[in-house]
Amino acid sequence: MISKRILPLLLAIVLSSCAELTQLAQQTLDTNAPLSQNEIVAGLKEALITGANNSADILGAVDGYYKDELVKIMLPPEADVIVDNIRKIPGGDDLVEDVLLHINRAAEDAAKEAAPIFVGSIKSMTIQDAVGILNGDDDAATQYLHKTTYDQLFELYQPKIKASVEKDLVGNISTKESWDSLTGKYNKVANSVAGEFAGLKPVDTELEDYLTQQALNGLFLKIAAEEKQIRENPAARVTDLLKRVFGSVDS
C-alpha cells in the first residue's frame, strides 16, 4: 500500500511526465516548428525520387515522347532539305514519320531505365545540396539532377538512338547514311571559296548526339514540370513530410 507521503510525489512525477509527452506531441504536430536538417534532406529526396520516377514513367510509356509535342524528338534543322524532298515523293510522309517514330521509340525505351540513375544521385545528396535546392530557384532540383546525372543518362540513351538511326530504310539506306551524305556534300560547298564568300557555315552536327540531347532535354523538361507542381501546388505534396518541407518556403 502506497503511503500518504509517497502518493503526492508519484502523482507529481506522473503529471510531469504527461506534461512532457504532451509538449513533445505538440512540437511534433507543430508545422511551424523549425525544420531539422534531416527533415530537409528526407523531404527533398522524397520529392526528387517522386518527380524523377513520374517523369521516367510518363516518357517510358508508349508514345511518351512520340505523341507529346513538347518533347517529341525531331531531326536537326539541317535535315529539312532531306525531309522536304522525301515528302514530295509518294509515301514520303509515311517514311519520314517512320524515321521519327523509331527515334522516339528508342528514347521511350531508354526512359524506362532512367529511374535508377536518378535514385543513385538522389541518395548521395548532402545537407548543403538539400538546403540549396529548398531555397533555390523554381527548378533548383531539376538543375541538381541535370548536373549529377546527365552524363550517365547520355550513355544510356545514345546507344539506343544510334541503333535507331542506323537501321536501314528504303533502298538499304539508313537515316544516318542519308544525313552523312547530305552534310558531306553541303560541307564541300560551304568549305569552298564560293561557299565562304557566300557566308555558308559547315554543318558539324553528329546526328545521334543531337537526337540524344533532344531526348534528354525532354526528360528534364518533364522533371521541371513535376518540381513546379510540388513547389506551387499544395495538393501535389502527397505526404506529410512534403507538406512540411515545401510548406516552409511558401509565401
Backbone torsions as a table, in degrees:
resi	resn	phi	psi	omega
1	MET	NA	133.6	-177.3
2	ILE	-79.0	129.8	-179.3
3	SER	-70.6	158.5	-179.2
4	LYS	-64.4	-25.8	-179.8
5	ARG	-75.4	-37.8	-176.4
6	ILE	-77.9	-32.2	-175.6
7	LEU	-55.8	-48.2	178.6
8	PRO	-59.8	-35.4	-179.6
9	LEU	-66.7	-42.2	179.2
10	LEU	-65.3	-40.7	178.3
11	LEU	-62.3	-39.8	179.7
12	ALA	-63.6	-41.3	179.9
13	ILE	-65.5	-43.9	-179.5
14	VAL	-63.6	-47.0	-179.0
15	LEU	-63.6	-37.3	178.5
16	SER	-65.1	-42.2	179.6
17	SER	-64.5	-41.3	179.6
18	CYS	-62.9	-40.2	-180.0
19	ALA	-63.7	-40.4	179.5
20	GLU	-65.5	-41.8	179.4
21	LEU	-65.4	-39.8	178.3
22	THR	-63.1	-43.1	179.4
23	GLN	-63.0	-40.3	179.4
24	LEU	-64.8	-41.9	179.6
25	ALA	-64.2	-40.9	178.8
26	GLN	-63.9	-38.7	177.9
27	GLN	-64.3	-38.7	-179.6
28	THR	-65.6	-38.2	-177.7
29	LEU	-83.9	-14.7	-175.8
30	ASP	-76.2	103.7	-178.3
31	THR	-73.7	-7.6	178.5
32	ASN	-91.3	-6.2	178.0
33	ALA	-65.6	148.5	-178.5
34	PRO	-57.5	140.4	178.1
35	LEU	-72.9	138.5	173.4
36	SER	-83.2	160.5	178.9
37	GLN	-62.0	-37.2	179.3
38	ASN	-63.9	-38.2	178.5
39	GLU	-65.7	-41.5	179.7
40	ILE	-61.0	-49.2	-179.3
41	VAL	-61.8	-47.3	-178.8
42	ALA	-62.8	-41.6	-180.0
43	GLY	-65.4	-43.8	179.4
44	LEU	-66.0	-40.0	178.3
45	LYS	-63.4	-41.8	179.3
46	GLU	-62.8	-43.6	-179.8
47	ALA	-65.5	-42.5	-178.8
48	LEU	-66.7	-43.5	179.8
49	ILE	-63.9	-42.2	178.5
50	THR	-61.7	-48.8	-178.4
51	GLY	-64.6	-43.2	-179.0
52	ALA	-67.1	-42.9	178.9
53	ASN	-64.3	-42.1	178.6
54	ASN	-61.3	-43.7	-178.5
55	SER	-64.9	-44.1	179.5
56	ALA	-64.0	-38.2	178.9
57	ASP	-66.3	-42.0	-178.4
58	ILE	-64.1	-48.7	-176.9
59	LEU	-77.9	-23.1	-179.7
60	GLY	-80.2	-11.0	177.6
61	ALA	-75.2	159.8	176.4
62	VAL	-58.6	129.0	-178.3
63	ASP	72.4	11.6	178.3
64	GLY	-57.5	-41.4	173.1
65	TYR	-90.8	-49.8	-166.9
66	TYR	-60.7	-37.8	-175.7
67	LYS	-98.9	4.2	178.4
68	ASP	-106.5	107.9	-174.6
69	GLU	-63.4	-21.9	179.5
70	LEU	-72.0	-28.4	-174.8
71	VAL	-124.1	-3.1	-179.3
72	LYS	-54.8	132.6	-176.4
73	ILE	-86.3	124.0	-179.9
74	MET	-113.4	163.2	176.2
75	LEU	-69.4	157.5	179.2
76	PRO	-58.8	152.6	178.5
77	PRO	-54.7	-30.9	-180.0
78	GLU	-65.0	-16.2	-179.8
79	ALA	-87.3	1.6	-178.0
80	ASP	-57.2	-35.6	-179.7
81	VAL	-62.9	-44.0	178.3
82	ILE	-61.7	-51.2	-176.0
83	VAL	-60.0	-46.6	-178.3
84	ASP	-60.8	-41.3	-179.3
85	ASN	-71.0	-39.7	179.6
86	ILE	-65.0	-38.8	-178.2
87	ARG	-65.0	-18.1	-178.5
88	LYS	-78.3	-20.2	-178.1
89	ILE	-91.6	154.3	178.8
90	PRO	-56.9	129.7	-179.7
91	GLY	81.1	1.6	-177.1
92	GLY	-63.7	-40.7	178.9
93	ASP	-59.4	-42.8	179.7
94	ASP	-64.4	-37.3	-179.7
95	LEU	-65.6	-45.4	179.0
96	VAL	-61.7	-44.6	-178.4
97	GLU	-65.9	-32.6	177.5
98	ASP	-65.6	-39.3	176.8
99	VAL	-61.7	-48.2	-179.1
100	LEU	-64.4	-37.6	179.1
101	LEU	-61.5	-46.4	-178.6
102	HIS	-65.1	-39.3	178.6
103	ILE	-63.2	-45.6	-178.7
104	ASN	-70.3	-33.6	175.6
105	ARG	-63.9	-37.9	178.1
106	ALA	-62.7	-40.3	178.7
107	ALA	-67.6	-39.2	178.0
108	GLU	-63.3	-38.0	178.1
109	ASP	-64.8	-40.6	179.8
110	ALA	-68.3	-38.0	-177.7
111	ALA	-59.5	-31.0	179.7
112	LYS	-61.4	-25.0	-175.7
113	GLU	-104.1	9.0	-174.4
114	ALA	-80.7	-31.3	-172.7
115	ALA	-54.0	-47.1	-179.3
116	PRO	-60.0	-31.3	177.8
117	ILE	-65.4	-43.0	178.1
118	PHE	-64.4	-44.8	-177.5
119	VAL	-61.7	-40.2	178.4
120	GLY	-60.2	-40.9	178.4
121	SER	-69.4	-42.6	-177.0
122	ILE	-63.6	-38.3	-179.1
123	LYS	-65.0	-23.9	-179.4
124	SER	-92.4	7.2	-179.4
125	MET	-62.9	136.6	178.7
126	THR	-94.8	168.6	176.3
127	ILE	-60.7	-40.4	178.8
128	GLN	-61.5	-42.3	176.8
129	ASP	-58.6	-47.4	-174.9
130	ALA	-63.7	-45.7	179.8
131	VAL	-63.2	-41.0	178.9
132	GLY	-63.0	-39.5	179.0
133	ILE	-68.2	-45.4	-177.0
134	LEU	-59.7	-41.0	-176.2
135	ASN	-101.2	9.3	-176.2
136	GLY	-90.7	-162.9	179.7
137	ASP	-63.8	169.0	-178.7
138	ASP	-61.1	-22.5	179.3
139	ASP	-114.7	26.5	-177.0
140	ALA	-60.7	-38.4	179.1
141	ALA	-67.5	-40.4	177.8
142	THR	-63.5	-41.7	177.6
143	GLN	-61.1	-40.9	178.8
144	TYR	-60.9	-47.3	-179.6
145	LEU	-66.0	-37.8	178.2
146	HIS	-60.5	-45.5	-177.6
147	LYS	-66.5	-36.8	-172.4
148	THR	-95.7	-11.5	-175.2
149	THR	-126.0	-11.2	-169.8
150	TYR	-56.3	-47.2	-176.6
151	ASP	-62.3	-42.7	178.6
152	GLN	-64.7	-40.6	179.3
153	LEU	-66.4	-36.9	178.2
154	PHE	-61.5	-42.8	179.2
155	GLU	-66.0	-28.9	177.9
156	LEU	-74.8	-46.4	-174.0
157	TYR	-76.3	-42.9	-168.2
158	GLN	-57.3	-46.6	-179.5
159	PRO	-59.5	-35.2	180.0
160	LYS	-70.7	-41.6	176.9
161	ILE	-65.0	-43.0	-178.6
162	LYS	-60.5	-45.4	179.1
163	ALA	-61.6	-34.7	-179.4
164	SER	-67.9	-45.6	-176.8
165	VAL	-76.7	-15.2	178.1
166	GLU	-91.9	-1.5	178.1
167	LYS	-70.7	132.8	-179.5
168	ASP	-65.6	139.1	175.5
169	LEU	-110.7	-144.6	179.1
170	VAL	-63.1	135.8	177.7
171	GLY	71.9	21.2	179.6
172	ASN	58.4	29.0	176.3
173	ILE	-111.3	128.5	-179.5
174	SER	-89.2	168.0	175.5
175	THR	-59.5	-40.4	-179.7
176	LYS	-63.8	-43.6	-179.8
177	GLU	-65.1	-40.9	177.4
178	SER	-62.5	-41.4	179.7
179	TRP	-63.7	-47.8	-179.4
180	ASP	-62.3	-38.9	179.7
181	SER	-65.3	-45.8	-179.0
182	LEU	-62.9	-51.9	-175.6
183	THR	-68.4	-32.4	178.0
184	GLY	-62.6	-46.1	179.8
185	LYS	-67.2	-40.9	-179.7
186	TYR	-64.7	-40.9	-177.5
187	ASN	-66.2	-30.4	176.3
188	LYS	-62.4	-41.2	178.5
189	VAL	-69.9	-45.9	-177.2
190	ALA	-62.2	-33.4	-177.7
191	ASN	-87.2	-5.6	178.5
192	SER	-76.9	168.3	179.0
193	VAL	-60.3	-42.7	179.9
194	ALA	-63.9	-40.0	180.0
195	GLY	-66.1	-43.2	178.3
196	GLU	-64.3	-39.0	178.9
197	PHE	-63.7	-36.1	-179.9
198	ALA	-80.1	-5.3	178.4
199	GLY	80.3	21.5	179.1
200	LEU	-74.8	140.2	179.3
201	LYS	-109.5	130.2	178.4
202	PRO	-59.5	148.6	176.8
203	VAL	-97.0	119.1	-179.8
204	ASP	-119.0	23.3	-179.7
205	THR	-72.6	123.4	172.6
206	GLU	-83.9	117.6	-169.9
207	LEU	-55.3	-52.3	-175.6
208	GLU	-66.7	-31.8	176.6
209	ASP	-66.2	-44.7	179.8
210	TYR	-60.8	-47.7	-178.0
211	LEU	-65.7	-37.2	177.1
212	THR	-63.7	-42.9	178.2
213	GLN	-60.9	-41.1	178.9
214	GLN	-64.7	-39.5	178.7
215	ALA	-63.0	-42.3	179.7
216	LEU	-71.6	-33.9	175.0
217	ASN	-58.5	-41.5	178.5
218	GLY	-64.7	-40.6	179.6
219	LEU	-61.5	-47.6	-178.2
220	PHE	-73.1	-24.6	173.1
221	LEU	-63.2	-41.2	178.4
222	LYS	-67.7	-40.5	179.2
223	ILE	-63.5	-41.3	178.0
224	ALA	-61.1	-38.3	178.4
225	ALA	-65.5	-39.4	177.6
226	GLU	-65.1	-42.0	179.3
227	GLU	-63.0	-42.7	-180.0
228	LYS	-60.3	-40.0	178.4
229	GLN	-59.1	-47.9	-177.1
230	ILE	-67.1	-37.7	-178.9
231	ARG	-71.7	-37.8	-170.3
232	GLU	-103.2	-22.8	-174.2
233	ASN	-115.4	104.4	-179.4
234	PRO	-55.0	-30.1	-179.2
235	ALA	-66.3	-20.9	-179.5
236	ALA	-82.3	-9.1	178.6
237	ARG	-88.2	90.9	-165.9
238	VAL	-84.4	-1.8	176.4
239	THR	-128.1	160.1	178.9
240	ASP	-60.7	-35.6	-178.6
241	LEU	-66.4	-43.3	178.0
242	LEU	-63.4	-40.4	179.0
243	LYS	-62.3	-40.8	-177.6
244	ARG	-71.1	-46.5	-176.0
245	VAL	-68.0	-50.8	-176.8
246	PHE	-79.9	-23.0	174.2
247	GLY	-65.4	-25.9	-178.4
248	SER	-67.8	-21.0	-178.7
249	VAL	-110.2	5.7	175.0
250	ASP	-66.8	144.2	178.4
251	SER	-73.6	NA	NA
